[in-house]
């Protein structure tokens, strides 16, 4: 299975999980008298929309290069990540607003059975995070990583809700708003988490040099090609799940132009063979001094 197929299959998993949990949380929150659970349901609903965006972004980014997009459509992926972060901020704002409103409005304590629901949700969301984050690393997908952190943030907001409800139930009268404070805390965490997702996606759009390990691997593989004496400049930019490389390779100054041309092709072939994530490779031949 290709990286793109793996990422898309993983996104379908996230989509189904988020949709199911949004429904479960909403029902439990309404009948269990817990705004923290309702806040969780709001986040899961935005997570579902975000997963739709991730799915669209992955499929669009996977389109082959064309006349207008000679480097492919991979840059669509971090753009989708920005939209996913936007959904996170919107959900955090809604949750914070409703939490503050509920804190100032007297209401009943949550039901005890909501803790059982939350415990099951926490376990499932942490499992989901580990599954999706593993796949994001396998595929080098920034939008899949953002989707994974949606699962982790959901798990943490559920932990906050669990603690808030527990406090409200244990201390009784006067602590009814504990789960609302928990929801407010969760909103702050969601915003912080959104920034952590946004920052690397911004670096990807700006072609920030963040790939030292890959550069070192490229240099080592280059020396495996007979005739390549060394390497100089090596620039990398990421587009979707692939990397584009500009590499200056050093060769003997006495060889012919044709020999240098042949060496550049041999080097490209070797790099693609050893490092499958490389897409466009531009080799500039430098003579020894």
C-alpha positions as CSV (number, residue, x, y, z in Angstrom):
1,X,0.0,0.0,0.0
2,X,1.4,3.4,-1.0
3,X,1.9,6.3,1.5
4,X,-1.1,8.1,0.0
5,X,-3.4,5.1,0.3
6,X,-2.3,4.6,3.9
7,X,-3.0,8.2,4.8
8,X,-6.4,8.2,3.1
9,X,-7.4,4.9,4.8
10,X,-6.3,6.3,8.2
11,X,-8.4,9.5,7.6
12,X,-11.5,7.3,7.0
13,X,-10.8,5.7,10.4
14,X,-10.6,9.2,12.0
15,X,-13.8,10.3,10.3
16,X,-15.8,7.4,11.5
17,X,-14.4,7.6,15.0
18,X,-15.1,11.3,15.4
19,X,-18.6,11.1,14.1
20,X,-19.6,8.3,16.4
21,X,-18.0,10.0,19.4
22,X,-19.7,13.3,18.6
23,X,-23.1,11.6,18.8
24,X,-22.3,9.6,21.9
25,X,-20.9,12.7,23.8
26,X,-23.9,14.9,22.8
27,X,-26.4,12.4,24.0
28,X,-24.5,11.7,27.2
29,X,-24.0,15.4,27.9
30,X,-27.6,16.4,27.4
31,X,-29.1,13.5,29.4
32,X,-26.2,13.5,32.0
33,X,-26.4,17.3,32.6
34,X,-22.7,17.8,31.8
35,X,-21.6,20.8,29.7
36,X,-18.0,19.4,29.7
37,X,-19.4,16.4,27.7
38,X,-21.3,18.7,25.5
39,X,-18.1,20.8,24.9
40,X,-16.4,17.5,24.1
41,X,-19.2,16.8,21.6
42,X,-18.6,20.2,20.0
43,X,-15.0,19.5,19.6
44,X,-15.7,16.0,18.1
45,X,-18.1,17.6,15.6
46,X,-15.4,20.1,14.5
47,X,-13.0,17.1,14.4
48,X,-15.3,15.3,12.0
49,X,-15.4,18.4,9.7
50,X,-11.6,18.6,10.0
51,X,-11.3,15.0,9.0
52,X,-13.4,15.7,5.9
53,X,-11.0,18.5,5.1
54,X,-7.9,16.2,5.7
55,X,-9.4,13.6,3.4
56,X,-10.0,16.2,0.6
57,X,-6.6,17.6,1.1
58,X,-4.9,14.2,0.9
59,X,-6.7,13.3,-2.3
60,X,-6.0,16.6,-3.9
61,X,-2.4,16.7,-2.9
62,X,-2.0,13.2,-4.5
63,X,-3.0,14.5,-7.9
64,X,-0.1,14.1,-10.4
65,X,1.9,17.1,-11.6
66,X,0.4,19.0,-14.6
67,X,1.3,22.0,-16.8
68,X,0.2,24.5,-14.2
69,X,1.7,22.6,-11.2
70,X,5.0,21.0,-12.4
71,X,5.9,20.2,-8.8
72,X,2.6,18.5,-8.1
73,X,-0.2,19.5,-5.7
74,X,1.4,18.6,-2.4
75,X,1.4,22.1,-1.0
76,X,-2.4,21.7,-0.6
77,X,-1.7,19.5,2.4
78,X,-0.3,22.2,4.8
79,X,-3.0,24.6,3.5
80,X,-5.6,22.1,4.7
81,X,-3.7,21.8,8.0
82,X,-4.3,25.6,8.4
83,X,-8.0,25.1,7.9
84,X,-8.0,22.2,10.5
85,X,-6.3,24.5,13.0
86,X,-9.0,27.1,12.2
87,X,-11.6,24.6,13.2
88,X,-9.7,23.9,16.4
89,X,-9.7,27.6,17.3
90,X,-13.4,28.0,16.5
91,X,-14.4,25.0,18.7
92,X,-12.2,26.4,21.5
93,X,-13.9,29.8,21.3
94,X,-17.4,28.3,21.4
95,X,-16.5,26.0,24.3
96,X,-14.9,28.9,26.2
97,X,-17.9,31.2,25.7
98,X,-20.4,28.5,26.8
99,X,-18.3,27.5,29.8
100,X,-18.1,31.1,31.1
101,X,-21.9,31.5,30.5
102,X,-22.6,28.2,32.4
103,X,-20.2,29.2,35.3
104,X,-22.4,32.2,36.0
105,X,-25.7,30.3,35.7
106,X,-26.7,27.9,38.5
107,X,-27.4,24.4,37.4
108,X,-27.6,20.8,38.6
109,X,-24.5,18.6,39.0
110,X,-23.7,16.1,36.3
111,X,-24.9,12.5,36.5
112,X,-22.6,9.8,38.0
113,X,-22.8,7.6,34.9
114,X,-21.2,10.2,32.7
115,X,-17.9,9.3,34.3
116,X,-18.2,5.8,32.8
117,X,-18.8,7.2,29.3
118,X,-15.9,9.6,29.7
119,X,-13.5,6.8,30.8
120,X,-14.3,4.8,27.7
121,X,-13.9,7.8,25.5
122,X,-10.5,8.7,27.0
123,X,-9.2,5.2,26.3
124,X,-10.5,5.1,22.8
125,X,-9.2,8.6,21.8
126,X,-5.7,7.8,23.2
127,X,-5.7,4.6,21.1
128,X,-6.9,6.6,18.1
129,X,-4.1,9.1,18.6
130,X,-1.4,6.4,18.7
131,X,-2.8,4.8,15.5
132,X,-3.0,8.0,13.5
133,X,0.3,9.5,14.8
134,X,2.1,6.3,13.8
135,X,0.6,6.5,10.3
136,X,1.5,10.2,10.0
137,X,5.2,9.4,10.7
138,X,5.1,6.5,8.2
139,X,3.6,8.8,5.5
140,X,5.3,12.1,6.3
141,X,1.8,13.7,6.3
142,X,1.4,17.0,8.1
143,X,-2.4,17.0,7.8
144,X,-2.5,13.5,9.2
145,X,-0.4,14.6,12.1
146,X,-2.8,17.4,12.7
147,X,-5.7,14.9,12.7
148,X,-3.8,12.8,15.2
149,X,-3.4,15.7,17.5
150,X,-7.1,16.3,17.3
151,X,-7.5,12.8,18.9
152,X,-5.0,13.6,21.6
153,X,-6.6,17.0,22.4
154,X,-10.0,15.3,22.5
155,X,-8.6,12.8,25.0
156,X,-7.2,15.5,27.2
157,X,-10.5,17.5,27.1
158,X,-12.2,14.3,28.2
159,X,-9.7,13.9,31.0
160,X,-10.5,17.5,32.1
161,X,-14.2,16.8,31.9
162,X,-13.7,13.6,33.9
163,X,-11.9,15.5,36.7
164,X,-14.5,18.3,36.6
165,X,-17.4,16.0,36.9
166,X,-15.7,14.0,39.7
167,X,-15.1,17.2,41.7
168,X,-18.7,18.3,41.2
169,X,-20.0,14.9,42.3
170,X,-17.6,14.4,45.2
171,X,-17.9,17.9,46.8
172,X,-21.6,18.3,46.0
173,X,-23.5,21.6,46.5
174,X,-21.4,24.7,45.5
175,X,-19.2,22.8,43.1
176,X,-21.8,22.2,40.3
177,X,-19.7,24.4,38.0
178,X,-16.5,22.3,38.3
179,X,-17.1,20.6,35.0
180,X,-17.7,24.0,33.3
181,X,-14.3,25.1,34.6
182,X,-12.9,21.9,33.2
183,X,-14.4,22.7,29.8
184,X,-12.8,26.2,30.0
185,X,-9.4,24.7,30.8
186,X,-9.9,22.3,27.8
187,X,-10.6,25.3,25.5
188,X,-7.2,26.8,26.5
189,X,-5.5,23.6,25.8
190,X,-7.1,23.3,22.4
191,X,-5.8,26.7,21.4
192,X,-2.3,25.8,22.6
193,X,-2.4,22.5,20.7
194,X,-3.6,24.3,17.6
195,X,-0.5,26.5,17.6
196,X,1.7,23.3,17.9
197,X,0.0,22.0,14.8
198,X,0.1,25.3,12.9
199,X,3.8,26.0,13.4
200,X,5.3,23.1,11.4
201,X,2.7,23.5,8.6
202,X,3.8,27.1,8.3
203,X,7.4,26.0,8.1
204,X,6.4,23.6,5.3
205,X,4.7,26.4,3.3
206,X,7.7,28.7,3.8
207,X,10.2,26.0,2.8
208,X,11.9,26.2,6.1
209,X,15.0,24.0,6.4
210,X,14.0,21.4,9.0
211,X,15.4,18.2,7.5
212,X,18.9,17.8,8.8
213,X,18.7,14.0,9.1
214,X,17.4,13.6,5.6
215,X,20.2,15.9,4.2
216,X,22.7,13.8,6.0
217,X,21.2,10.6,4.5
218,X,21.3,12.2,1.0
219,X,24.9,13.1,1.4
220,X,25.8,9.5,2.5
221,X,23.9,7.9,-0.3
222,X,25.5,10.3,-2.8
223,X,29.0,9.0,-1.9
224,X,27.9,5.5,-2.8
225,X,27.9,6.5,-6.5
226,X,31.2,5.9,-8.2
227,X,32.5,9.2,-9.5
228,X,30.8,11.4,-6.9
229,X,33.6,12.8,-4.8
230,X,31.4,14.8,-2.4
231,X,28.5,17.2,-2.0
232,X,28.1,20.9,-1.3
233,X,24.7,22.7,-1.1
234,X,21.7,20.5,-0.3
235,X,18.3,22.2,-0.1
236,X,15.1,20.4,0.7
237,X,11.4,21.4,0.5
238,X,8.4,19.3,1.4
239,X,5.3,19.1,-0.7
240,X,2.6,16.7,0.6
241,X,4.3,13.5,1.6
242,X,7.3,13.9,-0.8
243,X,10.5,15.9,-0.7
244,X,12.1,17.9,-3.5
245,X,15.9,18.2,-3.5
246,X,18.4,20.6,-4.9
247,X,21.9,19.0,-4.6
248,X,25.3,20.2,-5.7
249,X,27.5,17.1,-6.3
250,X,31.4,17.4,-6.7
251,X,33.1,15.4,-9.5
252,X,36.5,15.2,-11.0
253,X,37.2,18.5,-12.9
254,X,38.9,16.6,-15.8
255,X,35.9,14.5,-16.9
256,X,33.8,15.3,-20.0
257,X,30.5,17.1,-19.8
258,X,28.8,13.9,-21.0
259,X,30.4,11.9,-18.2
260,X,29.2,14.5,-15.7
261,X,25.7,14.4,-17.1
262,X,25.7,10.6,-16.8
263,X,26.9,10.8,-13.2
264,X,24.0,13.2,-12.3
265,X,21.5,10.7,-13.7
266,X,23.2,7.8,-11.8
267,X,23.0,9.9,-8.7
268,X,19.3,10.6,-9.2
269,X,18.5,7.0,-9.7
270,X,20.5,5.9,-6.6
271,X,18.8,8.5,-4.4
272,X,15.3,7.5,-5.6
273,X,16.2,3.9,-5.0
274,X,17.5,4.4,-1.5
275,X,15.1,7.1,-0.4
276,X,11.7,6.5,-1.9
277,X,10.2,9.7,-0.4
278,X,12.2,11.9,-2.8
279,X,10.2,13.3,-5.7
280,X,12.0,16.0,-7.9
281,X,15.8,15.8,-7.7
282,X,17.9,18.6,-9.3
283,X,21.6,17.8,-9.5
284,X,24.1,20.5,-10.1
285,X,27.6,19.2,-11.0
286,X,30.5,21.0,-9.4
287,X,34.1,20.3,-10.5
288,X,36.9,19.7,-8.0
289,X,39.1,22.7,-7.4
